[in-house]
Amino acid sequence: MLNREESEKVVNIIKDYKSSSNSELTFVMDFIQEDFKKTKESLFKLTDHLDKLESTYNLIHTEYQKRNNGNV
């Protein structure tokens, strides 16, 4: 996790990338790559969570309909 100073550095390098040094560009590319990786992992976890929620809802809904003889 970046602190405020590092975050500002990333933003400033991105704003002025044409004038940034190679080491600064490397710093930003590493940051972006790590952020991409974390975001992708989060999306996979959230997708799995949504799938489980949908399955659970469908299971409960089916039981509810059975108990009410399909009269919902």
N, CA, C and O of each residue as an XYZ file, in Angstrom:
288
protein
N       0.845     -1.179      0.000
C       0.000      0.000      0.000
C       0.889      1.239      0.000
O       1.850      1.328      0.764
N       0.566      2.157     -0.835
C       1.350      3.379     -0.920
C       0.889      4.387      0.115
O      -0.293      4.488      0.444
N       1.872      5.133      0.621
C       1.481      6.226      1.504
C       1.096      7.426      0.638
O       1.184      7.370     -0.589
N       0.683      8.478      1.269
C       0.188      9.650      0.535
C       1.259     10.232     -0.387
O       0.980     10.613     -1.523
N       2.474     10.291      0.118
C       3.575     10.849     -0.672
C       3.839     10.012     -1.924
O       4.030     10.561     -3.009
N       3.848      8.718     -1.781
C       4.068      7.841     -2.932
C       2.915      7.927     -3.924
O       3.126      7.904     -5.137
N       1.704      8.025     -3.406
C       0.534      8.149     -4.268
C       0.608      9.421     -5.104
O       0.318      9.407     -6.300
N       0.995     10.506     -4.471
C       1.139     11.768     -5.189
C       2.242     11.655     -6.240
O       2.122     12.203     -7.336
N       3.305     10.947     -5.902
C       4.400     10.747     -6.850
C       3.898     10.014     -8.093
O       4.216     10.401     -9.218
N       3.119      8.958     -7.889
C       2.571      8.191     -9.008
C       1.709      9.090     -9.888
O       1.853      9.093    -11.110
N       0.833      9.834     -9.277
C      -0.065     10.720    -10.026
C       0.738     11.746    -10.817
O       0.445     11.993    -11.987
N       1.736     12.338    -10.197
C       2.545     13.348    -10.876
C       3.342     12.761    -12.037
O       3.465     13.388    -13.089
N       3.874     11.578    -11.850
C       4.614     10.931    -12.936
C       3.679     10.634    -14.093
O       4.039     10.844    -15.251
N       2.493     10.151    -13.796
C       1.525      9.843    -14.848
C       1.124     11.119    -15.599
O       0.994     11.108    -16.824
N       0.931     12.207    -14.865
C       0.556     13.472    -15.500
C       1.642     13.976    -16.440
O       1.355     14.563    -17.483
N       2.883     13.743    -16.060
C       4.001     14.282    -16.835
C       4.936     13.151    -17.287
O       6.157     13.260    -17.172
N       4.359     12.092    -17.788
C       5.152     10.905    -18.137
C       6.175     11.170    -19.227
O       7.216     10.514    -19.265
N       5.899     12.119    -20.116
C       6.830     12.423    -21.217
C       8.169     12.950    -20.687
O       9.214     12.726    -21.297
N       8.130     13.643    -19.565
C       9.339     14.232    -19.000
C       9.927     13.412    -17.852
O      10.940     13.798    -17.270
N       9.304     12.295    -17.529
C       9.763     11.487    -16.400
C      10.950     10.617    -16.795
O      11.112     10.238    -17.955
N      11.760     10.317    -15.810
C      12.927      9.459    -16.053
C      12.480      8.008    -16.219
O      11.350      7.645    -15.890
N      13.382      7.202    -16.732
C      13.077      5.780    -16.890
C      12.803      5.112    -15.542
O      11.930      4.250    -15.441
N      13.533      5.502    -14.529
C      13.303      4.904    -13.208
C      11.924      5.284    -12.673
O      11.269      4.476    -12.015
N      11.485      6.505    -12.952
C      10.138      6.918    -12.539
C       9.079      6.155    -13.318
O       8.065      5.739    -12.757
N       9.313      5.973    -14.599
C       8.360      5.193    -15.405
C       8.295      3.753    -14.922
O       7.224      3.147    -14.880
N       9.454      3.211    -14.560
C       9.488      1.842    -14.031
C       8.718      1.755    -12.720
O       7.978      0.798    -12.491
N       8.893      2.749    -11.865
C       8.163      2.806    -10.593
C       6.654      2.776    -10.838
O       5.926      2.029    -10.183
N       6.190      3.595    -11.787
C       4.758      3.670    -12.091
C       4.277      2.368    -12.739
O       3.194      1.880    -12.417
N       5.061      1.816    -13.632
C       4.650      0.553    -14.276
C       4.517     -0.565    -13.250
O       3.594     -1.376    -13.326
N       5.438     -0.607    -12.292
C       5.348     -1.606    -11.220
C       4.085     -1.398    -10.397
O       3.386     -2.351    -10.052
N       3.804     -0.134    -10.087
C       2.592      0.181     -9.338
C       1.350     -0.263    -10.096
O       0.469     -0.916     -9.536
N       1.286      0.098    -11.383
C       0.121     -0.244    -12.203
C      -0.030     -1.755    -12.317
O      -1.139     -2.281    -12.227
N       1.065     -2.438    -12.512
C       1.020     -3.896    -12.632
C       0.495     -4.541    -11.344
O      -0.319     -5.463    -11.394
N       0.960     -4.055    -10.206
C       0.500     -4.589     -8.922
C      -0.975     -4.262     -8.692
O      -1.738     -5.101     -8.213
N      -1.365     -3.044     -9.033
C      -2.763     -2.645     -8.885
C      -3.661     -3.492     -9.787
O      -4.738     -3.918     -9.370
N      -3.224     -3.731    -11.002
C      -3.975     -4.574    -11.927
C      -4.154     -5.978    -11.352
O      -5.250     -6.537    -11.386
N      -3.082     -6.532    -10.833
C      -3.123     -7.878    -10.249
C      -4.115     -7.948     -9.083
O      -4.923     -8.873     -9.001
N      -4.046     -6.961     -8.182
C      -4.955     -6.937     -7.028
C      -6.404     -6.749     -7.461
O      -7.309     -7.380     -6.914
N      -6.622     -5.880     -8.444
C      -7.976     -5.640     -8.933
C      -8.543     -6.898     -9.583
O      -9.705     -7.244     -9.372
N      -7.723     -7.575    -10.368
C      -8.151     -8.811    -11.023
C      -8.514     -9.874     -9.991
O      -9.536    -10.545    -10.129
N      -7.694    -10.034     -8.965
C      -7.989    -10.998     -7.897
C      -9.298    -10.652     -7.188
O     -10.103    -11.532     -6.882
N      -9.495     -9.372     -6.936
C     -10.732     -8.938     -6.280
C     -11.955     -9.249     -7.138
O     -12.984     -9.692     -6.629
N     -11.834     -9.015     -8.436
C     -12.949     -9.309     -9.333
C     -13.274    -10.797     -9.361
O     -14.444    -11.177     -9.384
N     -12.256    -11.633     -9.360
C     -12.494    -13.077     -9.318
C     -13.218    -13.473     -8.035
O     -14.159    -14.266     -8.057
N     -12.765    -12.908     -6.917
C     -13.405    -13.219     -5.631
C     -14.842    -12.725     -5.602
O     -15.736    -13.427     -5.130
N     -15.066    -11.513     -6.107
C     -16.425    -10.971     -6.120
C     -17.336    -11.756     -7.052
O     -18.509    -11.964     -6.744
N     -16.808    -12.191     -8.181
C     -17.594    -12.997     -9.118
C     -17.995    -14.314     -8.460
O     -19.140    -14.749     -8.578
N     -17.055    -14.940     -7.772
C     -17.350    -16.184     -7.066
C     -18.409    -15.947     -5.986
O     -19.323    -16.754     -5.811
N     -18.276    -14.847     -5.276
C     -19.242    -14.510     -4.231
C     -20.639    -14.293     -4.823
O     -21.628    -14.779     -4.274
N     -20.719    -13.572     -5.930
C     -22.008    -13.347     -6.582
C     -22.641    -14.657     -7.047
O     -23.848    -14.852     -6.910
N     -21.830    -15.545     -7.591
C     -22.346    -16.845     -8.027
C     -22.913    -17.630     -6.853
O     -23.966    -18.256     -6.970
N     -22.223    -17.596     -5.734
C     -22.708    -18.306     -4.538
C     -23.981    -17.678     -3.997
O     -24.894    -18.381     -3.565
N     -24.038    -16.350     -4.022
C     -25.265    -15.673     -3.587
C     -26.452    -16.057     -4.461
O     -27.543    -16.325     -3.957
N     -26.235    -16.080     -5.761
C     -27.310    -16.435     -6.683
C     -27.775    -17.862     -6.445
O     -28.977    -18.126     -6.421
N     -26.847    -18.774     -6.271
C     -27.201    -20.175     -6.020
C     -27.982    -20.322     -4.722
O     -28.974    -21.048     -4.660
N     -27.528    -19.629     -3.692
C     -28.212    -19.701     -2.404
C     -29.616    -19.112     -2.499
O     -30.571    -19.685     -1.974
N     -29.737    -17.979     -3.160
C     -31.049    -17.364     -3.336
C     -31.981    -18.308     -4.077
O     -33.128    -18.495     -3.670
N     -31.497    -18.907     -5.163
C     -32.329    -19.822     -5.945
C     -32.760    -21.025     -5.129
O     -33.896    -21.481     -5.253
N     -31.874    -21.542     -4.302
C     -32.205    -22.670     -3.434
C     -33.318    -22.301     -2.457
O     -34.292    -23.037     -2.299
N     -33.159    -21.148     -1.806
C     -34.158    -20.695     -0.829
C     -35.475    -20.368     -1.518
O     -36.544    -20.683     -0.997
N     -35.405    -19.749     -2.667
C     -36.613    -19.380     -3.403
C     -37.391    -20.619     -3.842
O     -38.620    -20.643     -3.766
N     -36.681    -21.636     -4.296
C     -37.333    -22.887     -4.694
C     -38.049    -23.524     -3.510
O     -39.179    -23.994     -3.644
N     -37.398    -23.540     -2.358
C     -38.023    -24.098     -1.157
C     -39.253    -23.293     -0.768
O     -40.277    -23.864     -0.392
N     -39.160    -21.993     -0.854
C     -40.285    -21.128     -0.533
C     -41.476    -21.409     -1.448
O     -42.621    -21.464     -0.999
N     -41.188    -21.587     -2.740
C     -42.258    -21.884     -3.688
C     -42.895    -23.240     -3.396
O     -44.114    -23.374     -3.496
N     -42.106    -24.240     -3.039
C     -42.645    -25.561     -2.701
C     -43.596    -25.461     -1.520
O     -44.665    -26.072     -1.516
N     -43.201    -24.694     -0.528
C     -44.022    -24.575      0.674
C     -45.347    -23.848      0.398
O     -46.335    -24.051      1.103
N     -45.349    -23.027     -0.608
C     -46.557    -22.288     -0.945
C     -47.253    -22.859     -2.171
O     -48.064    -22.186     -2.808
N     -46.926    -24.116     -2.498
C     -47.504    -24.801     -3.648
C     -47.428    -23.980     -4.922
O     -48.341    -24.014     -5.747
N     -46.359    -23.257     -5.077
C     -46.178    -22.470     -6.291
C     -46.973    -21.190     -6.307
O     -46.916    -20.445     -7.285
N     -47.723    -20.908     -5.239
C     -48.516    -19.672     -5.173
C     -47.702    -18.591     -4.490
O     -47.719    -18.457     -3.267
N     -47.003    -17.837     -5.285
C     -46.160    -16.780     -4.706
C     -46.745    -15.435     -5.036
O     -46.191    -14.408     -4.644
